[in-house]
């Protein structure tokens, strides 16, 4: 067997493999004997069917199987001998086969290039500093009350904070640009609709129809509609009045605070907000440092890894948002997925390369802690831990998270930290 390697670039490689004809013939005979052993034909004992008859009936099938086996075996041997490590399934391009000539085929695949001398020099890091205030806690309590609000149908004019259920149609100047929706719940004063829309519904009654014209704001996210007028036709189907719960001991207990004490609820909310802040702060630090890691190290990223990650992002998004987002600007969406995937893959490769150069290995204590944390949300944590340990993908993901954390800490070591004092709401807005 002859093998030649063509290194197109650091990633793309081609192997041209030439297999002697006697190996093809040997593989064919081997497959022929396998077929003979399992073939039964009327008038012949098992395994005694003449080779000539097998050739007539199954010759083409056997030749395909033999050729496939030759390609697989010779490719595996060539990859091993030349110490290559393909990261995708090789694409096979067979040449024409002749009875008296060696069989030649080309295998194209990608390998990971050598990522070394990873740099990440940081002058300073801005670390958000947040102190939870009484206002933050009260905002959470208000949201909890709103989540547990009951709505009662009423027969009167709608006023602020009522909920109206409407059918509506919006028409722009372009007659083809229309949007209509039925049975849409709108809370008056929530500012979830186009500015001014909810104000137009103050005073409506069930069954009433209203027409009015508004304009999209000049900074509207859809640039084609920004600043343009739109005429709405609205039909009111139902009106509901809010019945908010009283903030008493019974309601506090309903929220999971056994004592029923408001102060205990506030303490629990504060603890939860502080945990969220810590997570957001870590995310902000990670964003700063890993952005610099990407900017200071330009690397080539294998196409197969980008495509794999882009598909994962696509599947993840559509599983979360359902069919509602399917088909929306597919070209723009595909480009966005590709860009995000390339960034994620590049960052993962840089983190792995940095960890290798720094001789960092996954800390078992951190791994166990993350594993226990994941399993703790299940009914039987111990059984879940055992199961997770048998799942290679889960293990790899947890190990990658631990290694990322360790790389982050090492990159931050010795770098001056500048406090960035923010409110809780400002921190959330920046994420």
N, C-alpha and C positions, 0 to 999 in steps of 0.2 A: 504494500500500500504506500503510495506516494502522497505527501501532504505539502501544500504550499500555503503560506499565510500572507494575506494582503491587509495591512493596517491602513485603512482609509483615513482614520484620524484616531484620537485618543479613545474614542468610544466604539466606532463602527469597525468591525473586522469581517473579513471573508476568508473562509477556508476552501481551497480547491482540493478535493480528495479524489485520487485515482485508484480504483480497486481492480486488481488483476482478474481476468476472465475466469481463471480456475476457481476463485473464491465465489464468483457468481454461480458457477456451475455446481459447486459444492453446496451452496445454500439452497439451490433449486432441488438438488437431490435429497437434501435433508427434509425440506418441506414436502417433497413428493412422498417420502417414506412416512412422514407424519400423517399425510392425507390417506395413504394406503391403510395405515393401522386403524383409522377410525371410519373408513368408508365401507358400507355394505351395499352390494348389488345382488339382485335376484339371480340365483344360479351359482353364486360364489360364496365360499365361507368367509367370515370376517377376516380381513387382512390378506386375503388371497386374490383380490381383484388385480388383473394384469395391469402392468404399468402403462401399456399402450392405451388401454381403455381410460385409465385415469388421465392420461395426457390429453386424450380427445375431449373428455368431459370437463376437466378442471384445469387444463394447462394454463390458461390466461390468469385465473385466480391464483394459482400456485406461483406463477412468475411474479405477480404483484406482491405477494406475501414475502417471497424470497428477496426481492429487491428492497422492500421496506426494511427487512431484517438486516440486510447488508448495509444500508444507509445508516440505520440506527447504531449498529455495532461499530462500524468504522468511524462514525462521527464521535461517538463516546470515547473510543480509543484515541483518536486524534486530539480531542480536547484534553484528555488526561495526560497524554505524552507531552503536549506543549504547554501544560499548566495554565489553561485558560479557564475563565469562570463566566460563562454567559449569564446575563441577567434577564434574558427573555428567551422565548422559544425560537430556535434557529429557523430561518426561512430557507427551505430546500429548493434548489433549482437543478434538477437532473438534466444531464446531457442525453443525446440520443444513444441508445444502447445497440451494440452490434455483437453478433455471436463470436466474432474473432478478435474483438478489440476490448481493452480495459474499459470499465465503466467509470465515468467521471461525473461528479456533481459538485455544486457549490453550496456552502452553508453560510448564510449571512446572519450576524447576530451582534449584540451590544455587550460591552464589558464596562465595568466601572474603571474610570481612569485613576491614576494615583493622585489623590488630593493630599498635598503636604504643604508645610510652611504656612499654615493658617494664621492669619493676623487679625487682631481685634484690639486696637488701642483706643482707650476711652479717657478723655480728659476729665469728665465728671459725669455723674448720674443725678438726674432730678428724681427724687423720691417723694411721691405724694404723702402728705401728712393730714389725716382727717380725724376730727373729734366729733363723735355723734352728739347732736344737740336735741333738746326737747322737741323742737319743731320737726325734726326727722322722725322721731318716735310718734308724734301726733299724726303725721302724714300717713304712717303705716296703719295706725288705729283707724283713721278715716277710711282708708282703702278696705280694711277688714270689715268695717261696718257696711260699706258699699257692697262688698261681695256677698254679704248676708242679708241685703235688703230684699224685701218681698214687694212685688208689684201687683197692684189691684186695679182692675179695669174701672174706669169712671165715665160719667156722662156729663161733662162740663167742658168749658173752654180750656185749652192747654195753656199751662204757664211754665215758667222757668223750673227746671229740674224734673218736669214730667217726662215720660217716655211716650213717644208717638210711633206708631207702626204705619209706614207709608209705602205707597207705590209711587215711583217717580221716573220721569224721563228728562234727560238733558240734551238740548240741541245747540250745536255751535252754528256759526254762519254757514259752514259747509254742511249741506243737507245729509251727506253720507256719514258725517261724524255724529252719531247718536249713541246715547247710553241710557239704558233703562233697567230698573231693578224693582222687584216686588217684595212686599213684606219685610221692609228694612226697618229695624228698630233704631230710633234716634233719640238720645237723651238731650233735651233742650238745655243748652248751656255747657255741654261737654266739649264743644269746639272740635268735634271729630269730623264734621262735614266742611265743605267749602266755606270760607269766611262769609258770614252774613246769612247763610242758609238756615241755620236754626232760629235766628231772629225772625225770619219770615213766617215761622210756624207758631209763634206766640199768638194765642187767641183763637186758633183753629178749633173746629168741632169735628167729631166723628162723621165721616161721609163727605166732608167739605173738600173742594178742589181749589187750589191756588196756582196762579202763574206769576212768575217773577223772573227778573233778569239780574244776574250777578256777573262779576268778572273774575277770572283766575288771577291770583296775585302775580306781580311781575317776576317774582323769584320762584314761581311754581316749578316743581321738579321736572315736569314734562315741558320742555322748552317750546314745543310746537303750540302748546295751549296757553303759555304764560301771557298774561295781559289781555287775553281774548274774552269777549262776552259770551255767556251761555244762558240760554233761556230754559227755565225749569217748569215742568208741569207736575204738580204734586197732588196725590189723592190720599187723604187721611183715612186709614182703615180702623185704627183703634187708638185709644189714649189710656195711659196707665199712670197711677200716682204711686210714689215711693212710700214704703212703710219701713223706715230704717229701724234696726234694733236699738233698744236702750242699752247704754254702756253700763250694765249692772253686773252683779255677781254671777247671775245665771248665764249671761252672754259670755263673760270672761271664762267661765268653766267650759262653755261650748267651744271655745277656742283652744282648749287643751290645758288650761291652767287650773290644776286641781284645787288650789286654795280659793279661787274665784276673786282674788285680790287684784285690783287694777295695777298696783305697784309691781306685783310679780309679773304681770303681763308686760309692763313697760321694761322691766329688767330683761325679760326673755327677748323682747324685740330689740333692745339695745345690743344684747349678746349676738343675735342673728345679724344685725347690721354691721357690727364690728367684724364678724367673720367674713361677710360679703366684702367689706372694705379691704380686708387683708388679701382676699382673692383678687380683687380688682387692682390693688397696688402691685401685687406680684406680677399680674398680667401687664401692667404698665412698665415695670422694670424690664420684664422679658422683652417687650416690644422695643424698647430703646436699645437694649444690648444686641438683640438678634438682628435688628435693622442695620446696626453698624457692622455686624458680622457679615451680612450680605453685601453691604456697600463696599467693604474693604477687601472682599475676596470674590473675584469674578471667576466662575467655574463653568465648565461645560456640563450640561445635565442630559442624561440619556433620554431619548424620546419615549422609549417604552415605559419608563417610570413616570414620566409626565402624563402619558395617556392613561395609565393605570390609576393615577391619583385623580385626574380630571373626571374619570368615570365614577370614582368613589365619591367625589364632591357632588357630582350630578345626582347620583342615586340618593345620597344623603339629603340633599336639598329637596328633591321631589318626594321623598318618603315623609319629610317633615311638613311640606306645604301641600302635598297632594296634587291632584290634577289641575288645581286652580292656576298653578304657575306653568303648567306644561304648555309648550307652544308659544309662549310669550317671547317675541324677539329671539328666536333660536340662534341666529348668527351671533348676536351680541352676547347672549348667554354662554354659548360655546367658547367664545373668545375670553370671557371673564373667568370661566372655569379653567381654561388652559393657563391663563396668567397666574391664577391663584395656585394651581397645581405645580407650576414650575417653581414658584416661590417656596412652597412647602417642601418640595423634593430637594431643592438646592439647600435650604436651611437644614433639613435632616442630614444630608450628606456632609455639610460643613460641621455640624455638631458631632457626628460620628468620627470624622477625620480629626477634629480637635481633641476629642476624648482619646483617640488612639495615640496621637502624638504626646498627649499629657499623661498617658498610661493610666487613664481613669477606668475603673471597672465598676459594674453595678453594685452598689452597697446593699447587702442582703437585708440589713435592718430596715432600710427605707423601702425596699421591695416588699417585705413582709407587712410593713405598716400600711402601704397603699393597698395591698391585697386584702387585708383585714377591713380596711375602710370601705372597699367596694362590697365585700361580702356582708358587712354589717346591716345593709339595707334590705337584706333578704330574710325570709322567715327562718331558714336553717343555715346560719352563717358557716358553720364548720363543714357542712356538706358542700356548700357553694365554693369554699376555699379549695377543697379537694378537686372539685370539678374544674375550676379555673386553672389549677396547676396542670391539668391534662390537656388544656387547650393552648396549642402553640402560639396562635395569633394573639390571644389575650396576654400570655406571658411576655411575648415580644413587645406588645404595646406598653405594658407596665414597666418593663426594663428600659424602654426608650424614654418614658417619662422620668424615671429616676436618673438616667444618664443626662438628660436635658437639664434637670435640676442641678446636678453636680457641675456640669459645664457652666451653667449660669453663675453659680457661686464662685467658681474659679475665675471667671472673667471679671466679676465684680470685686474680687479681692484687691485691696489696696487702692481702689479708685475713689476719689473724693465724692461724697454724697451731699447734694444740695437739697434741703427740705423745700418742698413746694406745698405750702399750706392751702388746702382746699376745703370747701364744704362737701358734705356727702353728695348733694345734687350735682355739684361741679365735677366731682370725680366720676360720677356715672355718665355725665355728658361727654367727658373726654375719652371714654372707652368706646 
